[in-house]
Amino acid sequence: MIGAHVIVGYANDQGGRDALALGSAITRVTRGELTIATIYPPGSPGLAVEAQANLAHAAEELGPVPAEYLTFESRGTGRGLSVLASRIRADLIVIGSAAGGQPGRITIGTAADHLLHLSSEAVMLAPAHHVPPAGPGRLTLAYVHRPQCDAAVERVAQAALRLGVPLRLITLDLRTEDQGRLRDDLALAVRLAWETTGIEAEPEVAEGHDVAAALRDVEWLPGELLVCAASEDAQPHRVFLGELSMKVLRASTCPVAVLPRHFS
């Protein structure tokens, strides 16, 4: 289960504070390590000092929560977080939504775009102004019948079992596929979750003419986490979010975690 060591990409803005709150909430549940990191560009002494000041703000926000605070020099925030996560053996990178987006939704900025296409670690994004509840509510996996999603069913079911929360498998019916086949595939995924963990997953088919319409009427519980598997096009042990999953991420009103290919 991810969350043994969480690294939060922090900037002194709304997105940074959202990521900080979410990363702290995750480690509170998993009892994992928490690292707060601010990335700054090379050759900029002034920005290096500003990065240290950002971490001081983060420490004030967190209060007594145990955490390590690091600044790291890199030409890009996403690249820097990915490299640093590998160096400190973090298994999850948490970042906030880019500025200017709709409250309650995820807006993908440059750092998120890099991580969603090249990260070696799982990536989690917080919607703008997201306030995590005291504990997890439910894990939902966006399911499509393909090997990466089938592997994710087992991993997410194991995580739900350990956390003691329900598991939901949701498939999108965009009225371009055989509805009977979609439901059959979903039923097989539910059986896979049961056979590997003994957990009874709740199946749901969301219908609409596009992703946003399909997800509009889906109920999200407080503390819900949406999980997406990497695309089949991803390099081994890398995140690569396909077009459909990217649309799901943008339409989500809860935090979204993306697993690397061959995640284990």
Secondary structure as UniProt FT lines:
FT   STRAND          5..9
FT   HELIX           14..30
FT   STRAND          33..40
FT   TURN            42..43
FT   HELIX           45..62
FT   TURN            63..64
FT   STRAND          68..73
FT   HELIX           77..88
FT   STRAND          92..96
FT   TURN            99..100
FT   TURN            103..104
FT   HELIX           110..118
FT   STRAND          122..126
FT   TURN            128..129
FT   STRAND          138..142
FT   HELIX           147..163
FT   STRAND          167..173
FT   HELIX           179..197
FT   STRAND          202..207
FT   HELIX           211..216
FT   TURN            222..223
FT   STRAND          224..229
FT   TURN            232..233
FT   TURN            236..237
FT   HELIX           243..251
FT   STRAND          256..259
FT   TURN            261..262
//
